[in-house]
Amino acid sequence: MTAATASTEALWGVGTFVGPDAKVQPWEISNAEIGRDMGAATRVLEHFGVGPGNRVMLCSMLTEAGQFWPFVVGVLMSGAQISFTDATESDGARVALFTRLLDYRLVLGVNDAILDGLDERGVAYDVAFGRIGVVAARPGAYERLEAAGLAPYRLVVCGPVVAIGRGAGEPATYDASEWELTARNGQVHVTSKQPRATEFRDTPTVIRGTVDGDRILPEAVKP
């Protein structure tokens, strides 16, 4: 089933998520749910020890604001500093500059495009990320960093859901109070468990993998 608008409540905004066959779909988001997601993101950041004096880098696109804005607010509320980069090949240069000049406790959202940008500029992955406490990478980028001898954490954007591993090499964990993920024939589906402006009812996503409770293990992508 697809996502369906279920409420006339004033909206916080409209995001997008990627469905099967890489089709981009709109996603209406209410003020109440973005507030709950901010709380969940803050708890994730606390797990990683983010606080005053730390720095966090967020690698995402504006089209992913619905998924990543809660982390922006969570970082600011923690008292940490935040750096923004687009999750694009051209912004590989910005990532390399930031990580050369600044110390980061956490980098969220590294993807293949950013690593392609590092490759184009001849920046080794261990040079770019070796000093960072936690690098949370998306499928594809995760395997490339691991093959380079690093110990990345998994980050998976499953439709509207952001799942992040709590330890290097572990499956990614999502907020089970808000969402239920299931895998059918290898494809991950999303169901919303709390009231949302857009209800997700067994909605298929572009992600393939397995689900065990509140943990998802995406299919490995060959480096």
ChimeraX commands (.cxc) that place a marker at each C-alpha (Angstrom):
marker #1 position 0.00,0.00,0.00 radius 0.5
marker #1 position 1.07,3.59,-0.46 radius 0.5
marker #1 position 1.21,6.46,2.01 radius 0.5
marker #1 position -2.08,8.34,2.39 radius 0.5
marker #1 position -2.91,11.79,3.75 radius 0.5
marker #1 position -4.96,11.30,6.90 radius 0.5
marker #1 position -5.32,14.67,8.62 radius 0.5
marker #1 position -6.14,18.33,7.99 radius 0.5
marker #1 position -3.88,19.46,10.87 radius 0.5
marker #1 position -1.61,22.43,10.08 radius 0.5
marker #1 position 1.52,21.13,8.49 radius 0.5
marker #1 position 5.13,21.62,9.53 radius 0.5
marker #1 position 6.11,20.95,5.95 radius 0.5
marker #1 position 6.22,18.50,3.07 radius 0.5
marker #1 position 9.14,16.13,2.66 radius 0.5
marker #1 position 9.87,13.33,0.24 radius 0.5
marker #1 position 10.86,9.71,0.47 radius 0.5
marker #1 position 12.10,7.19,-2.06 radius 0.5
marker #1 position 9.83,4.30,-2.90 radius 0.5
marker #1 position 10.30,1.24,-5.09 radius 0.5
marker #1 position 12.10,1.75,-8.40 radius 0.5
marker #1 position 13.68,4.91,-6.90 radius 0.5
marker #1 position 10.42,6.82,-7.35 radius 0.5
marker #1 position 10.31,9.98,-5.21 radius 0.5
marker #1 position 7.04,10.45,-3.33 radius 0.5
marker #1 position 5.73,13.43,-1.29 radius 0.5
marker #1 position 5.19,13.15,2.45 radius 0.5
marker #1 position 3.13,15.64,4.47 radius 0.5
marker #1 position 4.43,16.20,8.03 radius 0.5
marker #1 position 2.52,17.69,10.96 radius 0.5
marker #1 position 3.93,19.87,13.73 radius 0.5
marker #1 position 3.08,17.21,16.34 radius 0.5
marker #1 position 4.98,14.42,14.62 radius 0.5
marker #1 position 8.07,16.50,13.84 radius 0.5
marker #1 position 8.14,17.34,17.56 radius 0.5
marker #1 position 8.10,13.64,18.46 radius 0.5
marker #1 position 10.81,12.96,15.91 radius 0.5
marker #1 position 12.96,15.69,17.45 radius 0.5
marker #1 position 12.69,13.91,20.78 radius 0.5
marker #1 position 13.73,10.60,19.19 radius 0.5
marker #1 position 16.68,12.23,17.40 radius 0.5
marker #1 position 17.81,13.85,20.64 radius 0.5
marker #1 position 17.91,10.45,22.34 radius 0.5
marker #1 position 20.05,9.05,19.51 radius 0.5
marker #1 position 22.48,11.95,19.85 radius 0.5
marker #1 position 22.64,11.43,23.61 radius 0.5
marker #1 position 23.57,7.80,22.98 radius 0.5
marker #1 position 26.58,9.01,21.00 radius 0.5
marker #1 position 27.56,11.47,23.70 radius 0.5
marker #1 position 26.86,14.59,21.66 radius 0.5
marker #1 position 26.91,17.68,23.85 radius 0.5
marker #1 position 28.48,21.11,24.41 radius 0.5
marker #1 position 31.88,21.42,22.79 radius 0.5
marker #1 position 31.26,18.64,20.26 radius 0.5
marker #1 position 30.80,18.99,16.52 radius 0.5
marker #1 position 28.39,17.04,14.29 radius 0.5
marker #1 position 28.39,16.95,10.49 radius 0.5
marker #1 position 25.13,16.26,8.68 radius 0.5
marker #1 position 25.31,14.98,5.08 radius 0.5
marker #1 position 21.88,15.14,3.47 radius 0.5
marker #1 position 19.76,16.83,0.82 radius 0.5
marker #1 position 17.05,19.46,1.25 radius 0.5
marker #1 position 14.57,16.89,-0.06 radius 0.5
marker #1 position 15.42,14.82,3.06 radius 0.5
marker #1 position 14.52,17.62,5.49 radius 0.5
marker #1 position 11.63,15.59,6.90 radius 0.5
marker #1 position 14.02,12.84,7.93 radius 0.5
marker #1 position 17.02,14.94,9.03 radius 0.5
marker #1 position 15.60,18.18,10.47 radius 0.5
marker #1 position 14.97,16.48,13.84 radius 0.5
marker #1 position 18.71,15.79,14.06 radius 0.5
marker #1 position 19.51,19.42,13.23 radius 0.5
marker #1 position 17.34,20.59,16.11 radius 0.5
marker #1 position 18.68,17.86,18.38 radius 0.5
marker #1 position 22.28,18.95,17.76 radius 0.5
marker #1 position 21.45,22.59,18.44 radius 0.5
marker #1 position 19.56,21.70,21.62 radius 0.5
marker #1 position 22.53,19.65,22.84 radius 0.5
marker #1 position 24.81,22.66,22.66 radius 0.5
marker #1 position 27.02,21.06,20.02 radius 0.5
marker #1 position 28.05,22.75,16.77 radius 0.5
marker #1 position 26.77,21.56,13.43 radius 0.5
marker #1 position 28.21,21.55,9.91 radius 0.5
marker #1 position 26.09,20.97,6.80 radius 0.5
marker #1 position 27.09,19.31,3.55 radius 0.5
marker #1 position 24.99,18.17,0.65 radius 0.5
marker #1 position 25.08,14.43,0.02 radius 0.5
marker #1 position 26.55,15.04,-3.44 radius 0.5
marker #1 position 29.79,14.32,-5.25 radius 0.5
marker #1 position 30.64,18.02,-5.54 radius 0.5
marker #1 position 30.37,18.43,-1.75 radius 0.5
marker #1 position 33.01,15.76,-1.24 radius 0.5
marker #1 position 35.42,18.73,-1.30 radius 0.5
marker #1 position 33.57,20.39,1.58 radius 0.5
marker #1 position 33.57,17.16,3.60 radius 0.5
marker #1 position 37.33,16.78,3.07 radius 0.5
marker #1 position 37.92,20.42,4.10 radius 0.5
marker #1 position 35.77,20.19,7.23 radius 0.5
marker #1 position 37.29,16.94,8.44 radius 0.5
marker #1 position 40.83,18.23,7.82 radius 0.5
marker #1 position 40.31,21.42,9.81 radius 0.5
marker #1 position 37.83,20.41,12.52 radius 0.5
marker #1 position 37.29,17.55,14.96 radius 0.5
marker #1 position 33.91,15.82,14.81 radius 0.5
marker #1 position 32.29,13.50,17.28 radius 0.5
marker #1 position 29.67,12.33,14.78 radius 0.5
marker #1 position 29.15,12.43,11.02 radius 0.5
marker #1 position 25.69,11.39,9.79 radius 0.5
marker #1 position 24.63,10.40,6.29 radius 0.5
marker #1 position 27.80,9.71,4.28 radius 0.5
marker #1 position 26.78,8.24,0.94 radius 0.5
marker #1 position 28.31,6.95,-2.28 radius 0.5
marker #1 position 28.26,10.39,-3.91 radius 0.5
marker #1 position 30.38,11.93,-1.16 radius 0.5
marker #1 position 32.88,9.08,-1.39 radius 0.5
marker #1 position 32.99,9.50,-5.17 radius 0.5
marker #1 position 33.86,13.15,-4.56 radius 0.5
marker #1 position 36.69,12.14,-2.23 radius 0.5
marker #1 position 37.94,9.66,-4.84 radius 0.5
marker #1 position 37.91,12.35,-7.53 radius 0.5
marker #1 position 40.08,14.57,-5.34 radius 0.5
marker #1 position 42.42,11.81,-4.28 radius 0.5
marker #1 position 41.44,12.01,-0.61 radius 0.5
marker #1 position 41.79,8.65,1.14 radius 0.5
marker #1 position 38.86,7.61,3.31 radius 0.5
marker #1 position 41.04,7.12,6.37 radius 0.5
marker #1 position 42.43,10.64,5.93 radius 0.5
marker #1 position 38.93,12.11,5.69 radius 0.5
marker #1 position 37.26,10.06,8.43 radius 0.5
marker #1 position 39.97,8.41,10.50 radius 0.5
marker #1 position 39.86,11.02,13.31 radius 0.5
marker #1 position 36.06,10.98,13.67 radius 0.5
marker #1 position 34.44,9.18,16.58 radius 0.5
marker #1 position 31.39,7.87,14.70 radius 0.5
marker #1 position 30.80,7.86,10.94 radius 0.5
marker #1 position 27.25,6.75,10.12 radius 0.5
marker #1 position 27.14,5.75,6.45 radius 0.5
marker #1 position 24.38,4.73,4.09 radius 0.5
marker #1 position 24.31,1.43,2.19 radius 0.5
marker #1 position 27.03,1.38,-0.42 radius 0.5
marker #1 position 29.17,3.95,1.37 radius 0.5
marker #1 position 29.12,1.72,4.45 radius 0.5
marker #1 position 30.70,-1.18,2.58 radius 0.5
marker #1 position 33.29,1.08,0.91 radius 0.5
marker #1 position 34.42,2.52,4.24 radius 0.5
marker #1 position 34.52,-0.93,5.79 radius 0.5
marker #1 position 36.60,-2.24,2.86 radius 0.5
marker #1 position 39.03,0.62,3.47 radius 0.5
marker #1 position 39.66,-0.64,7.00 radius 0.5
marker #1 position 37.40,1.80,8.86 radius 0.5
marker #1 position 34.65,0.85,11.31 radius 0.5
marker #1 position 31.54,2.71,10.11 radius 0.5
marker #1 position 28.10,2.65,11.70 radius 0.5
marker #1 position 25.06,1.88,9.56 radius 0.5
marker #1 position 22.59,4.62,8.63 radius 0.5
marker #1 position 19.53,3.63,6.60 radius 0.5
marker #1 position 16.86,6.01,5.30 radius 0.5
marker #1 position 13.81,3.75,4.99 radius 0.5
marker #1 position 11.18,6.00,3.47 radius 0.5
marker #1 position 10.36,8.47,6.28 radius 0.5
marker #1 position 12.39,6.52,8.84 radius 0.5
marker #1 position 16.04,7.08,9.76 radius 0.5
marker #1 position 17.66,4.03,11.37 radius 0.5
marker #1 position 21.16,4.25,12.86 radius 0.5
marker #1 position 23.37,1.52,14.29 radius 0.5
marker #1 position 24.26,1.90,17.95 radius 0.5
marker #1 position 27.65,0.27,17.46 radius 0.5
marker #1 position 30.11,-0.20,14.60 radius 0.5
marker #1 position 29.00,-3.06,12.39 radius 0.5
marker #1 position 25.65,-3.49,14.13 radius 0.5
marker #1 position 22.26,-3.43,12.38 radius 0.5
marker #1 position 20.59,-0.01,12.26 radius 0.5
marker #1 position 18.00,0.73,14.97 radius 0.5
marker #1 position 14.80,2.76,14.47 radius 0.5
marker #1 position 12.18,4.22,16.83 radius 0.5
marker #1 position 9.73,1.35,17.29 radius 0.5
marker #1 position 7.32,3.55,19.23 radius 0.5
marker #1 position 6.65,5.47,16.00 radius 0.5
marker #1 position 7.20,2.94,13.24 radius 0.5
marker #1 position 6.94,-0.70,12.34 radius 0.5
marker #1 position 9.26,-2.00,9.64 radius 0.5
marker #1 position 8.72,-5.34,7.98 radius 0.5
marker #1 position 10.52,-7.13,5.17 radius 0.5
marker #1 position 8.67,-9.03,2.49 radius 0.5
marker #1 position 10.56,-10.76,-0.30 radius 0.5
marker #1 position 13.55,-8.74,0.81 radius 0.5
marker #1 position 11.88,-5.35,0.42 radius 0.5
marker #1 position 11.38,-3.19,3.52 radius 0.5
marker #1 position 7.89,-1.78,4.19 radius 0.5
marker #1 position 6.92,0.98,6.63 radius 0.5
marker #1 position 3.82,1.35,8.83 radius 0.5
marker #1 position 3.24,4.37,11.08 radius 0.5
marker #1 position 2.09,3.55,14.63 radius 0.5
marker #1 position 1.23,7.09,15.82 radius 0.5
marker #1 position -1.04,9.75,14.26 radius 0.5
marker #1 position 0.63,11.41,11.29 radius 0.5
marker #1 position -0.47,13.82,8.57 radius 0.5
marker #1 position 0.56,11.13,6.11 radius 0.5
marker #1 position -0.23,7.62,7.25 radius 0.5
marker #1 position 2.08,4.84,6.15 radius 0.5
marker #1 position 0.34,1.50,5.81 radius 0.5
marker #1 position 2.69,-1.26,4.77 radius 0.5
marker #1 position 4.28,1.26,2.41 radius 0.5
marker #1 position 7.14,-0.19,0.34 radius 0.5
marker #1 position 10.49,1.62,0.28 radius 0.5
marker #1 position 13.54,1.43,-1.96 radius 0.5
marker #1 position 15.49,-0.34,0.80 radius 0.5
marker #1 position 16.06,-4.08,0.71 radius 0.5
marker #1 position 17.17,-6.11,3.71 radius 0.5
marker #1 position 15.96,-7.95,6.79 radius 0.5
marker #1 position 14.16,-6.66,9.89 radius 0.5
marker #1 position 14.35,-8.05,13.42 radius 0.5
marker #1 position 12.26,-6.09,15.93 radius 0.5
marker #1 position 13.55,-2.51,15.94 radius 0.5
marker #1 position 16.67,-3.35,13.92 radius 0.5
marker #1 position 17.21,-3.41,10.18 radius 0.5
marker #1 position 20.11,-4.98,8.33 radius 0.5
marker #1 position 20.17,-3.65,4.75 radius 0.5
marker #1 position 21.40,-5.82,1.94 radius 0.5
marker #1 position 25.13,-5.45,1.45 radius 0.5
marker #1 position 26.16,-3.33,-1.51 radius 0.5
marker #1 position 29.38,-4.54,-3.17 radius 0.5
marker #1 position 32.07,-1.81,-2.97 radius 0.5
marker link #1:1,2 radius 0.2
marker link #1:2,3 radius 0.2
marker link #1:3,4 radius 0.2
marker link #1:4,5 radius 0.2
marker link #1:5,6 radius 0.2
marker link #1:6,7 radius 0.2
marker link #1:7,8 radius 0.2
marker link #1:8,9 radius 0.2
marker link #1:9,10 radius 0.2
marker link #1:10,11 radius 0.2
marker link #1:11,12 radius 0.2
marker link #1:12,13 radius 0.2
marker link #1:13,14 radius 0.2
marker link #1:14,15 radius 0.2
marker link #1:15,16 radius 0.2
marker link #1:16,17 radius 0.2
marker link #1:17,18 radius 0.2
marker link #1:18,19 radius 0.2
marker link #1:19,20 radius 0.2
marker link #1:20,21 radius 0.2
marker link #1:21,22 radius 0.2
marker link #1:22,23 radius 0.2
marker link #1:23,24 radius 0.2
marker link #1:24,25 radius 0.2
marker link #1:25,26 radius 0.2
marker link #1:26,27 radius 0.2
marker link #1:27,28 radius 0.2
marker link #1:28,29 radius 0.2
marker link #1:29,30 radius 0.2
marker link #1:30,31 radius 0.2
marker link #1:31,32 radius 0.2
marker link #1:32,33 radius 0.2
marker link #1:33,34 radius 0.2
marker link #1:34,35 radius 0.2
marker link #1:35,36 radius 0.2
marker link #1:36,37 radius 0.2
marker link #1:37,38 radius 0.2
marker link #1:38,39 radius 0.2
marker link #1:39,40 radius 0.2
marker link #1:40,41 radius 0.2
marker link #1:41,42 radius 0.2
marker link #1:42,43 radius 0.2
marker link #1:43,44 radius 0.2
marker link #1:44,45 radius 0.2
marker link #1:45,46 radius 0.2
marker link #1:46,47 radius 0.2
marker link #1:47,48 radius 0.2
marker link #1:48,49 radius 0.2
marker link #1:49,50 radius 0.2
marker link #1:50,51 radius 0.2
marker link #1:51,52 radius 0.2
marker link #1:52,53 radius 0.2
marker link #1:53,54 radius 0.2
marker link #1:54,55 radius 0.2
marker link #1:55,56 radius 0.2
marker link #1:56,57 radius 0.2
marker link #1:57,58 radius 0.2
marker link #1:58,59 radius 0.2
marker link #1:59,60 radius 0.2
marker link #1:60,61 radius 0.2
marker link #1:61,62 radius 0.2
marker link #1:62,63 radius 0.2
marker link #1:63,64 radius 0.2
marker link #1:64,65 radius 0.2
marker link #1:65,66 radius 0.2
marker link #1:66,67 radius 0.2
marker link #1:67,68 radius 0.2
marker link #1:68,69 radius 0.2
marker link #1:69,70 radius 0.2
marker link #1:70,71 radius 0.2
marker link #1:71,72 radius 0.2
marker link #1:72,73 radius 0.2
marker link #1:73,74 radius 0.2
marker link #1:74,75 radius 0.2
marker link #1:75,76 radius 0.2
marker link #1:76,77 radius 0.2
marker link #1:77,78 radius 0.2
marker link #1:78,79 radius 0.2
marker link #1:79,80 radius 0.2
marker link #1:80,81 radius 0.2
marker link #1:81,82 radius 0.2
marker link #1:82,83 radius 0.2
marker link #1:83,84 radius 0.2
marker link #1:84,85 radius 0.2
marker link #1:85,86 radius 0.2
marker link #1:86,87 radius 0.2
marker link #1:87,88 radius 0.2
marker link #1:88,89 radius 0.2
marker link #1:89,90 radius 0.2
marker link #1:90,91 radius 0.2
marker link #1:91,92 radius 0.2
marker link #1:92,93 radius 0.2
marker link #1:93,94 radius 0.2
marker link #1:94,95 radius 0.2
marker link #1:95,96 radius 0.2
marker link #1:96,97 radius 0.2
marker link #1:97,98 radius 0.2
marker link #1:98,99 radius 0.2
marker link #1:99,100 radius 0.2
marker link #1:100,101 radius 0.2
marker link #1:101,102 radius 0.2
marker link #1:102,103 radius 0.2
marker link #1:103,104 radius 0.2
marker link #1:104,105 radius 0.2
marker link #1:105,106 radius 0.2
marker link #1:106,107 radius 0.2
marker link #1:107,108 radius 0.2
marker link #1:108,109 radius 0.2
marker link #1:109,110 radius 0.2
marker link #1:110,111 radius 0.2
marker link #1:111,112 radius 0.2
marker link #1:112,113 radius 0.2
marker link #1:113,114 radius 0.2
marker link #1:114,115 radius 0.2
marker link #1:115,116 radius 0.2
marker link #1:116,117 radius 0.2
marker link #1:117,118 radius 0.2
marker link #1:118,119 radius 0.2
marker link #1:119,120 radius 0.2
marker link #1:120,121 radius 0.2
marker link #1:121,122 radius 0.2
marker link #1:122,123 radius 0.2
marker link #1:123,124 radius 0.2
marker link #1:124,125 radius 0.2
marker link #1:125,126 radius 0.2
marker link #1:126,127 radius 0.2
marker link #1:127,128 radius 0.2
marker link #1:128,129 radius 0.2
marker link #1:129,130 radius 0.2
marker link #1:130,131 radius 0.2
marker link #1:131,132 radius 0.2
marker link #1:132,133 radius 0.2
marker link #1:133,134 radius 0.2
marker link #1:134,135 radius 0.2
marker link #1:135,136 radius 0.2
marker link #1:136,137 radius 0.2
marker link #1:137,138 radius 0.2
marker link #1:138,139 radius 0.2
marker link #1:139,140 radius 0.2
marker link #1:140,141 radius 0.2
marker link #1:141,142 radius 0.2
marker link #1:142,143 radius 0.2
marker link #1:143,144 radius 0.2
marker link #1:144,145 radius 0.2
marker link #1:145,146 radius 0.2
marker link #1:146,147 radius 0.2
marker link #1:147,148 radius 0.2
marker link #1:148,149 radius 0.2
marker link #1:149,150 radius 0.2
marker link #1:150,151 radius 0.2
marker link #1:151,152 radius 0.2
marker link #1:152,153 radius 0.2
marker link #1:153,154 radius 0.2
marker link #1:154,155 radius 0.2
marker link #1:155,156 radius 0.2
marker link #1:156,157 radius 0.2
marker link #1:157,158 radius 0.2
marker link #1:158,159 radius 0.2
marker link #1:159,160 radius 0.2
marker link #1:160,161 radius 0.2
marker link #1:161,162 radius 0.2
marker link #1:162,163 radius 0.2
marker link #1:163,164 radius 0.2
marker link #1:164,165 radius 0.2
marker link #1:165,166 radius 0.2
marker link #1:166,167 radius 0.2
marker link #1:167,168 radius 0.2
marker link #1:168,169 radius 0.2
marker link #1:169,170 radius 0.2
marker link #1:170,171 radius 0.2
marker link #1:171,172 radius 0.2
marker link #1:172,173 radius 0.2
marker link #1:173,174 radius 0.2
marker link #1:174,175 radius 0.2
marker link #1:175,176 radius 0.2
marker link #1:176,177 radius 0.2
marker link #1:177,178 radius 0.2
marker link #1:178,179 radius 0.2
marker link #1:179,180 radius 0.2
marker link #1:180,181 radius 0.2
marker link #1:181,182 radius 0.2
marker link #1:182,183 radius 0.2
marker link #1:183,184 radius 0.2
marker link #1:184,185 radius 0.2
marker link #1:185,186 radius 0.2
marker link #1:186,187 radius 0.2
marker link #1:187,188 radius 0.2
marker link #1:188,189 radius 0.2
marker link #1:189,190 radius 0.2
marker link #1:190,191 radius 0.2
marker link #1:191,192 radius 0.2
marker link #1:192,193 radius 0.2
marker link #1:193,194 radius 0.2
marker link #1:194,195 radius 0.2
marker link #1:195,196 radius 0.2
marker link #1:196,197 radius 0.2
marker link #1:197,198 radius 0.2
marker link #1:198,199 radius 0.2
marker link #1:199,200 radius 0.2
marker link #1:200,201 radius 0.2
marker link #1:201,202 radius 0.2
marker link #1:202,203 radius 0.2
marker link #1:203,204 radius 0.2
marker link #1:204,205 radius 0.2
marker link #1:205,206 radius 0.2
marker link #1:206,207 radius 0.2
marker link #1:207,208 radius 0.2
marker link #1:208,209 radius 0.2
marker link #1:209,210 radius 0.2
marker link #1:210,211 radius 0.2
marker link #1:211,212 radius 0.2
marker link #1:212,213 radius 0.2
marker link #1:213,214 radius 0.2
marker link #1:214,215 radius 0.2
marker link #1:215,216 radius 0.2
marker link #1:216,217 radius 0.2
marker link #1:217,218 radius 0.2
marker link #1:218,219 radius 0.2
marker link #1:219,220 radius 0.2
marker link #1:220,221 radius 0.2
marker link #1:221,222 radius 0.2
marker link #1:222,223 radius 0.2
view
